[in-house]
């Protein structure tokens, strides 16, 4: 049973009370009012900014005043880089007399470009016409305008689903339907193009590479024949066009001052475009932070910042080091953490933000307990009026690592916005075939589950379903899949596989869910999913295996397949109910997103979950920690230098997570990940001055066991005491609070329990001159259709920057809310707080006329757990199912007893028979 209450401490587990909390120094209070005297020539500009409420600090003034020549502006997290870019554009126009049309400001997202335009237009003294004349564009927008001016009329083909459909069609034509994943092929093609390479030059050393190249060349031919180009084609063709002096020179004469935002995210092709445009005058200002380079898998190159002054000798370097976002202790933790990277420009941020609270840390037993702790804490903060839901964000490393938190939020009726990814874990394309096999075990004639069963049999879904339906009309079978054993299009061995698969399906409902999943993986599913050249598709496979491991961790808490399938279906049902109550993006809802998506955002309160070894840093960056004999078995070999670079990017990712928080930061490090012990992230220990041994050196010196974690190799080097015990097989022990009390656990004001590692075994967890003429003719350069396409494009598209990199358009963010839990801060502070279910329609913006129905449910009997499940309807005519268990189910969240009750839920047309 999960521990009902979380306990957060001032230090991570393993850090001694003597270790001091990192804290950033306070920033000086002087602003332009003190730093720019009235006798200075440009004082009038800074006085006008001050009147508008814009008071710049010393480094910001230095960057704004920069005139001609290259300048690298290192902008730390929360240091006001957008203000600097807008203010410098205004300075060039108002003080230096630069024509507004000569300024080109390039950024990565349409939202950022629009914000930059608004900021410039809001500057004092800037006329609306001048603000409109400044070219604030994304890379793709600029490139598309250029192509349209020079007569390129192809339509934009950027919708991911359509791209996947075309690739699936080509894979079928070449007999490779099961060989490659469309997402992986598109990711490979995009990475190749963003290096400036032609598709015809794709590698073809292995048979898998030749097959992939054949499909991708067919994809390119399909687009050309239909007059289409994707977003990568836009940049690739624009760069090729700019290599023509007749095209380039007019642009160089026009755009005399170029500024690039988020410079650390530029790939090789984007950097080439910038270099070409700035080559004649070198008036280039780049703004970025090498410590926030977290998109290298999407082509971002940290070298762009690290080697800028080598590419542009004599370039000025200005560091924006005054942070206006975070509490000094939160900022200090992030700064101390990222300082352990070797490949970076040295900088220490100073704090000027509002005071909040010191970071707090917890070590739950596993992901399930972690989710319960976090969601309970959030509910308590809202009920006490400390925050509204929209003030809080939950950040996680990968899509699969949000599964447990998602379930807690849904089942406890906490309104939330999930950014990207598949909303319900069990409905993901990777998990659904396994779920449908279990559904077929419970009901072999569940026809909607059949398509997922055909893929792992290497049978065409469309043709296979057509055959089954035709045979069913002639003679229905208890197991419709059996019809495939008589299909003449299948080879004899395939027909035998169908019979063996049916035998397996028949047995699944008798097994525990965890055994059922493991057996499916062992017999067929892992082999089915592991297709394609490992040197090409390693990233997808890593994500695939991680998701499947998380699936195993999710099913461990269930005793029967029927119980688990019912829970998963209930979760999907509840999600649809919340989706029917979808609200606007500014709704009062918790933000749930990956760390990659959170970059550039800030929240008063942040929960960073999964701060454990194998999660952050991710297991793919820890391969130097495994023994050499195991490393040799890996599908892709990496040098120590490559692994060091991967580890440094993971550390930068942790830095980004920490620096999203303004006043409060909560960090949780589950002690178990996918059923295996997990140490607290080394990044946290390093930030507190703890020494984390280099396992390569440890092995070279012959110290310790190859299988040991860094806790085994030198725990005293960072814990200061022998505060853990193990059984003979090395399992860490986790116990209840009563057990800890009996064991003599004592708590101190500044540390976690002294014997916190003495625990019982952990169970589970896993055509116009828009670019060249005056602004009044610019609007016609991109037609309305282009505009709609470009509005959907975000060059830092988080769907490509998380696990599945193939998509190119941001999915709509959805706010979820259900009746029962939606108090606002004002209500929480009032003397007579309303109940969680009262007046929800008004709070959530739900129409009073919305239809609802009263349904029978099971409610958790625990006062601290608000989980509920819809009761399964009774069978007609007094029929009794042999598989149906009697009595109330066990609570899926806290494992407590459930009691019968009723609940009002919205009426939808998408479920319920």
N, C-alpha and C positions, 0 to 999 in steps of 0.2 A: 504493500500500500504506500502511495506517495506521501511524502512529508507535506502536511497542509500549509506550513508556513516557511517562507524563505528567510534566510539570514545572510545579510550582506555585511562585509567587513572592510576595513580601511586598506587592507593589503591582500594580495592574492595568496592562495594556499602555497606554503613553501617559503614565504618571505618572513624573515624574523621581525619582531617588533623593533629591533634596533635599526632596521633599514628605514631610511627617511623617504618620505613621499616627494618625488620630483616636483618642483615648482618653478615656473617661469618668473623672471624678474619683472618688476613693474616698468611700464614704458614711461618716458618723460611726458609731462603734461603739455609742453609747448606745442602750439599749432601755428598756422600761417599768421595768425593775429600777432604773435610774438616774434616769429621767425622772419617775416617779411615786413621790413620797415616802410613807412609811408614815403620815404625819400627814394625808394627803389623804383626803377622805371616801370616795372610790371605790377606795382602795388595795387593799382586800380582793379586789375583782374581778380586778384586774390580777395580784395575787399568786397567785390561784387559776389564772389563765391560765398564768402562768410555771411553776407546778408541773406543768401539763399540757404544758409544752414550747412554749407560745405566747408569744413575747416580741415585743411590738409596738414599732415605731419611732415617732418623733415625729409625722410626718404621719398614721400609722395611728391613733395614740391620739387625735388631734384629730378624726378622722372617726368613730371609735367613740363618743366622748363626745357627739357632736352630739345635741341633744334635739329641740326643736320647730322647725318652719320648713323651708324648702327648702335643700338643700345639693347642690352639684355636686362629686363626687369624681372628679378626673382621675386615672385609674389607668394609669400607664405599663406597658409590657410587663414581665411577670415581677415586678410590685411587690406581689403579695399581696392582690389585691382580694377574692378569695373569702374569705380569712381575715378581712378587715375586715367584710364583709357578715355573716358568721356571728357574729363577735365583737360587732358592734353589736346584732344581734338579741338576743344574750345579755345585753348591757348594758341594753337597754331593759327586759328582763324582770327581771333580778336587781338592778339599781341604780335604775332609774327606776320600777319597779313596774308596767310596762305589761302588760296581759293578753296572753298568747301569741296568742289568737285575734284580737287587734286588729292583728296584724302580717301584712302581705301582701308577699311577696317574689316578684317576677316576673323570669323569665329566658327564654332562647330555646330551650333544648334540654331534653329529658327527663332526659338524663344530668346536666346542670348542676343542674337542680332537685333530683334525687335526691342529688347530692353536697352540695348546700346543706343539705338535711334531715339528712344524716349528720353534717356538720360541726357543726350546731347541737346535735344529740343528743349529740355527743361533748364538748361544752363542760362544764367542771366546774360542778356545782350545778344544771344544767338537768335537770329531771325528764323521764322519757320522755313523760308525758302532755303536758307543755308543749311539748316538741319536736314532737310530732305535731300540736298545735293550730296551730302556725305554718303559715300557708298559703304554701308554696314551690311555685310553679306556673309552667308556661309560659303565654304569652299564650293559646294555643289551649286549653289545659286549663282555664284560668279562664273563658274565654268559653263553652266547651262546657258547663261546670257551670252557668253562668248560664242558658244556653238550656234545658237539661234541667229546671232548677227551674221555669221558666216554661212548661213543657209542649211544647217543641219536640222532636219525636220522630223527625225524619228520620234516615235512616241516613247514615253518613259515606261519601262516594264519593271516595276519595283515592288509589286505586291508579293510577299513571300509565298502565300498559298498557291498563287498562279505559277510562280517559279518552280515550286515543288511538283506541281501537277505536270508541267512540261518535262521535268527531269524524270519523273516516274514513267511517263509515256516513253521516253527515250530508253530508259533502262529495260522496259518490257520489250521494246523493239530489238534490243541487242541481247535479250535473254539474260539480263543481269538484275532482275527485279529484286532479288534478295541479297545482291552483292554489295550495294552501297546505300548509304543514307543520303537523301537529297540535301539535308542540312550540312553534312560533312563535305559533299562535293562543292556546294556553293561557298562554304568557308574556305576551302582550298583554292578555288578559283579567285575569290576576292583577294586573298593574301597574295596570290601570284600577280594579279593585276596591280595591286597597290605597291608592288616593288617596281612598277613600270615595265613589266614583262608582257610579251605577247602570248596569247593562248596557244598559238602554234608551237611555241617553245616549251610547253609543259614537259616535264620529265617523262621518260618512257623506258626506264632501265628494267623494271620488273613487269611481269604480266599484269599485275594489279594496276600499275601506273599506266600501262598501255590501254587497259580497259577504261580507266577513269578518263584518260585523255580522249578516247573515242567518244565517250558520252558527252564530255564538255565541249568538244569541237562540234558535235551535233547540236548542242544547246546554242552555241554561238551562231551556227548556220540557221537554226530555227528563228532566232531573233532577227538576223539580217534579212531573211526572206520575207519577214512580216513587218519590216521597218520599225524595229524596236531596239531600245538600248536600256541597260540597267544603270544603277547609280555609279557603279565602278567604271562603266564605259564612259560616263560623262567626264570624270576626272582624267581618265586615260586619254581620251580624244582631245580634251582641252590642253593637256600637257604637250601632246604631239603638235597641236596647232601653234602653241607658243614657241616651239622650237624654230618656227619660220620667222626670220627677221622682219618680214613685211607685216606680220601680225603683231609681233612683240614690240617693236619700236614705238608705234603709236600709243600703246598702252603704257610703256615706260615714260613717255613724255606727259601723258595725262596724269597718271598716279605718281606724284612726286613724293608722297609720304604714305608709307604702308605700315599698318599696325596689325599684329597677329595675337589673338587671345588664345589661352590654353595651349601655348606653343608646345608643351611637353607631349601633347596628344597627336601631333602631326606625324603622318607616315612619310615614307621616302618620296612618294609621288606628290603629296601636298607641299612638302618642303621644296621640292624642285620647282613647283609653280611659283612659290614665294621668291625663291632665289632668282628665277628668270625675270620676274617683274621688278625686283630691286637692284638688278645687276648694274644698271647704268648710273644710278645716283647713290645707292647704298643707304638711303634714308629709310631704314628698317628698324622698327621697334617691335620686339617680341616680348610677350608677357607670359610667364608660366612658372611652374614649380616642379623641379625634378623630383622632389619628395612625393609628388602625387602622380607619378608616371605609373599607372596601373593598367594600361591597355596595350602592353607590348604584344599580346597575342592577336591584337587587331592591327598591328603594324606600327604602333607608336614607338618612337625611338628616343630613349633617354639621351643619346649622344647629341641630339639636336640642341639641348641646353648645355650639356657638359663641354661640348666642343665648339660652341658658338663663337667665342673669341678667337678660335683658331681659323674658322671659316671666314670670319670678319676681323682681321687684325686691327687693333686699336679701338675695338668696340668698348663702349662704356658699360659698366655693370652696376646696377642699382638694386639694392635689396630692400623690399618692403617687408619689414620685420616686426611691425606693431600690429598685434592681433586684437580686433575689436569684438570678437565673438565669444571666446571661451573664458571660463574661470581660470585663474593662473595655475591651479593645480591640475586641471584637465589638460591645459595647454602644456604644462610641464611634463606630464606623463607622455603625451604624444611626441614632444620634442626630444625627450631622453630616449624614447623607444627608437625613433628613426635615426638618431645620431649614431647608432651602431652599424648603419650601412656605410660601406667604404666608397662606393661609387656615387658620390653626391657632392654638391657644392656646400661648403660649410656655412651654416647660418643658424642662429638661435633666436627664436621668436620671443618678443616681449609682450606682456599682457596689458591690455587696456580695457578689457571687457568687464561687464557687471559681475560682481561676486556671486558665486553660487555655492556649491558644496564640493567637497573632495570626491574623487571617484570612489565607487564602492564595488566590491568584488564578492563573488560567491562561487562555490564548487558543488553544484548539484550532482546527484548520482549519475544521471543520464539525461538524454534529450527530453524524455517525458517529464521528469521532475523539473528540469530547467524551464520548460514551457509553463508548467503549473505555477512555479515561483514567479516568473515574469508577468504572466497575465493576472495573477492574484495581486501583485504589487501595483500594476497599472490600475486595476479596479479600485484598490484602496486609495491611490493618489487622487483619482477622480472623485470618489465619494467624500474625501476630506477636503475637496476644493483646491488642492494644490495645483492641479493642471486640468486642462480639458483633454479630450482624446487627441485632438489635432496637434497638441503640443508634443506628443510623444512618437518616437519612431523605434522600430525593432529592426536591427540590421543583422544580416546573416551572410555567410560566405558563398554558399551555393544554393540553387533552387531547392534541392532535396533537403537541405538542412533546416528549412522552414516548416517542414511537414508537421511536427509536433505542435509548434506554436500556432499554426493555422488551425489545427483541430481544436485547440483550447479556445481560440478566439471565436470560432464558429459555434461550438457547443455551449459556450458561456455567454453568447449573445453580445459580444463586444464589437461595436462598429469599427471596421477597419478598411483601409484601402490597400490592396495588393498590387504592386507595380510589376507588370510583366509576368512571365512564366505561366504555366498551366495552373488554374486556380485550385483545383482539387487534386491532390497527389495521386489518388487511386484512379483518376480519369486520364492520367498522362498516357501518351501513346506507348511508352515503354512498359508501363505497369498494367495497362488494360488487358493485354492478352493473358497474363497470369490470373487476373481477376476473373476474366470470362471463362477460363478453364475451370475455376472453382464454382462459378455460377452454373456451368454445364454439369458439374458433378452433383449439384443440388437439383437442377432441372435440366435434363438432357435435351429437352425440346425448347430451351430458351433461344429462340431463333435470332434475337438481336445479339447474342453472344457468339454465334457461329463464325462471323467474319474474322474475328480475332484469332480463332483457332485454326483457320486455313493458312495464314501466313507461316507459322512455325512448321507446317507440313509441306512448305514449298509448293503450295497450290495457289494458282491465281484466284484472288478473292471473287472477282466478278464471274469468271467462268465456273469456278467451283460452286458458288452459291446458285448459279443458274442450273447446274446439273442437279444439285440437291433438291431444289424447288420442283424441278421437273419430275424427279423420282418420287418426291413426297406426294405429288398429285396422283401418281399411279398407285403407290402403296406407302402409307405413312409408317415410320419406324420410331421406336422408342428413342433410339440414338440416331438422329438424321445423318450424323457424320458417316455412318456405316455405308451410305450410298456411294461414297468415294472409293470404297474397296472394289466396286464393280465398274468403275469409270475406266474406259479403254484408253483414255489419254494419259493415264498414270502408268508408270512402269511397275512391274510386279513388286519390286522392293518398296515402292511408295505405297502400294496398296496394303502391304504388310505393315508398314509404318502407321497407316490409318487404324488398323486393328489394334496395334500395340498402344496407340494413343488413347483409344477408347477404353482399353483396360485400365490405363493410368487414370483417366477421368473418373471411371467408376469407383476407384479406390480413394480419391482425394477427400471426399466428405467424411471418411472414417478416420482420417489423420488429423493431428493437431495442425493448425494453420502454418506454423513455422516449418514443420516437417513436410507439409504439402508443397510449400514454396521451394524449399531446398531440393525436394525430389524433382520438381519440374525443372529447376535450373540444372540439376545434375543430368537428367535424362535428355533434355533437348534444348532448353531455352538459352542457356549461355552459348552453346554452339551456334544456335540460330542467330543470335545477336552479334557474335564475333565474326564479322565478315569485312573484307577489304584489307588493303595493305596497311599493316600496323604502323609503318613509318609515316603514312599520310593521315590516318584516322585515330591516332593515339589519343588526341584530346577528347574526341567523342567517346571512345571506349572508356577512358578514365571516368567521364561523367556517367556513362551507362552503368559501370560496375558500382560506382558510388550510390547511384539511385537504387539499384537492386539491393545493395547492402542495407540501405535505409528502409526499403520495403520489408526486408527480413526483420529489422529492428521493430518495425511498426506492428507486425503480426504476433510478436512473442507474447503479448499480454492477453491474447485470446485463446480460449480453450477449444473451441470448435470452429470449423469452416463456416457453418451457418451463422454463428454469432458474428464472426469477422465480416462476412459479406453483408450481413444486415447493417452492421456499423458503417461500412463504407458507403452503402446505398443511402443510409440515413444522412451521412455527411454531405453527399452530393445533393440530396433533397433539400437539406437545410441551406446549402449554398445557393440553390436556385431560389429559395424563398427570400434570401437576403438580396439576391440579384434583382428580384421583382421590386424591391424597395430601394433600388439604386438611387443615390443622390448625387449632387454636383461635386466637382473635385474639391471645392472648399468646404466640404462637409466636416462635421466634428467627428473625425475618425482617426484611429491609430494608423500610422504609416508603416507598412511591412514591405521591405525591399532588400535587395542585395547591397553589399557595400559599394559595388561598382556603380549602381544606380544612385546611390546617395551622394556621390561626389558632386560638389558644388552646392549642396543643400545644407541647411542647418536647422536644428530643433532644440527647444529648451531642455528636453529630456530625451536621452538616447539609451536604449538597451542594446548592447553588442553581445549577441549570443554566439556560442561556439568558439570561445577563445581558448581552444585546446590544441595540443599537438595532433596533427593529422587533419585538422579543420582549418585553423589559421595558426601556423603555416599549414598549407594544404599538403596532403601526402605526396603529391607529385613533385614537391620541392624538397622532400626529405629523403630522396633516394640515396644520398651519401650517408644516411644514417643506418642503412641496412648492410648486412654482411656481404662480402664480395661474391660469395657463391650464389646468393639470392639475386644480387645486382646483375650477374651475368645472364640470368634467366629472363631479364626484362626484354620486352619486344623492341624497345628503343634505348640505345645506350647514350648516355649523356656524360660529358666531361665534368670534372669537379668545378671548372670555371662556369659552365652553363648552369649547374645546380646552385652555385653561389649566387648567380644573377637571379635565378628563380626565387631563391630564399629572400633576397633583398626586395624583390617585388612584393612578396607576401608581407614583408615588414612594412613596406609603403602602404599596403592595403590596410594593415592594422592602424597605421597612422591616420589614414583617411577616416576610418571608422571612429576613432577617438575624437578627432577634431571636428566632427559634425555636431558635437554636444556643446551647448551654451552654458547651462547652469548645473545640470545633473547628468552623470554618466554612470551606468550600471554595466558591469562586465561579468558574464557568467562563463565558467569553464567546466563543462561536464566531465566527470571523472571516468566516463566510459563512452566510447564512440563505436557504434555498430558492434556492440558486444565485447569490445576489447578495451583494456585499460588505456586511458589517455591522460597524459600529464598536462598541467597548466601550460599554456603557450609560453615558449621560451622568450618571446618578445616582452611579455609582462615581467618575467623574472629579470631580464636584462635591464629593463627600465628602472628597476629597484636596486640595481647594482649587484644582483646575484650572478655568479659565474655559471655558465652552461657549458659543459665540456664538449669539445670537438670529438665526435665519435670516431672520425677517421684517425685522429692521432691516438685515441685510446686503443683502437685495434692494432695500430702499428706498434704501439708499445706493449702489446700483449696483455692489456689490463681488461679484466672483466669478461663477461659472457657476450658473445655476438648478438644474442637475442635481447639483451637488456636495454631498458630505456635509459635516458640520461639521469633519471632519478636513481637507477641502480649503480651508475658509474661514479657518482660523486654527489650524493644528496647532501652531504654535510657541507659541500662547498657553497650551496645556496640555501640550505634550510637552517643551518646552524645547530641542528639537533637531530637525533635519530627519532623522527616523529612518525614513523610508519612501520607496519608489520606486514608480513606476507605468509601465506600458506606455502606448502611445499611446491605447488604448481604456479606460484607467483601471482595469484589473484589478489587484488586489493580488496579490503573489507569495507563494507558500508552498512551502517546500522541505523536503527530508529533512535530518537532522542532518549527514549528510556534506556536503550542499550548503552548509549554513551554515558548516561548518568551513572549506570551501574559500573561502567568501566572506569569511572573516575574522571570523566571529561571535565575540564575546567575552562571557562571562557574568560578572556581578558578584554579590556576595552579597545585594544588596538590590534587584535589578531583573531584568526580563526581558532577553533578548538585545538588545544595543544596536541591531543591525540586524534585529530580529525581523520587521520588515515587508517585508524583501527576500525574497520567496518566489515560487516558481513558481505558475502559475495554480491557483486552487482549483477542484476538480472536484466539483460536487454539494453536498449538505448541505441539506438543507432543515430525676224526679218527686219528689226529696227536697230539703231546704233545705241543700244541701251548702255553699253560699256564705254562708248566713245563720244557721245553727244550730251547736250544739256539735259538736266533732270526732267524737263517737261516732255521729253520724248522717251523716257526710260520705261514707262509703264507698258508700252506695247511690245517690248522685247521678248517677254515671256508671256505666252498666251494663257488664257484662264485655265486650260487643262493642265498646263505645266505648273501653274500656281497651286492647284489642288494637290498635285503630286509632291511638290516641294514642301507644302505645308505638312505633309505626312512624314517627310524625311527628317531624321535627326542624325547627323553624322556620328554623334556619339550614341548611336542607337543602343539602348541598354539590352535589347534582345540579342544583339550581336556581341555585346560585351559581357554577357553572362555565359551560361554554359552552352546554349544553342546559338552558334554564331551565324547561322545562315539567314536569319530574317533581316529585313532592312527597313521596317516601319515600326514605329512605336505602337504597341497596343494601347487601347483606351485604359486609363486607370479607373478602377471601379471602387466606389465606396459602398461598403456593406453595412447594413443596420437592420436589426430585427426588433420587434416589440419586446420591451423588458429591461433594456440596459442602455440608457442614453441620457444620463443627467448632465447638465452643463455646469460649469464652474459656479455660475451665479446661483443656480438652484442648490448646489452642494453647500454654498455658504449661507443660505437662508436658514432662518431659525426653524422652520418647519419643512424639512426636506421631503419632497414627494417620493412615493414609492417608485421602484425601478420600472414598474409597468404602467404607472399613471401618466396620462397625457403624452404618451409616446408619439402619437400621430402628429401632434403639433411640433414636438421637438425634432422629429425626424423628417418633417416635411411631407408626410404621407397624406394622401387625399382622404378626407373623412368618409368618402363614399367607397373606399376600397373594400372589396368583399373579403370577409374572413370566415373561418369555420372553426368550430370547437372540435378538437381531436383528443383521443385518449393517449396519454404519454406516460412514460416512466420518468420520475424525477429522482435525482440523487438525494438521499436522506441527510447528507452532510450539509450543515449550514454554510460552510466555506466553499462548497462546490455547487455551482448552479447548472450542472449538466442535465440535459433531458434528452430522451429518445422517444420517437413516435412508436406507439404500440403496434405490433403486427396485427392486422385485421383478422377476425375469426374466419375460419374456413366455412363455406356454405354447407347446408344440409347436415350439419353435425359431424362432418368428416374430421378425422384426426390425423395429423401428419406424424409419421413415425419419427421424423427428424426434429420436430419442434420440441424444444425443452420447456418444461413447465416452470411456473414461478417467475418472479421478477429477475431481470438480468443484472449482472454486475456492472457498476458504473465504469465506463471505458476510460474515464479520466483519473479517478482516484481509487478505483477498485472497491469502493464502498457499496453498501446495499442501496437499492432503488425501490421507490414506492410508487403506487399507481396515482394518477392525477389527470387533469385536463389542461389544455392550453389553446389559446386563440392563435391561429396561424393564417397568413394570407392564402387565398384561393388562387392557384395557378393552373394553367392548362398543360403544363409540361410534364407532369408526373401524376401518379395516383390513378389506379385503375379500379 
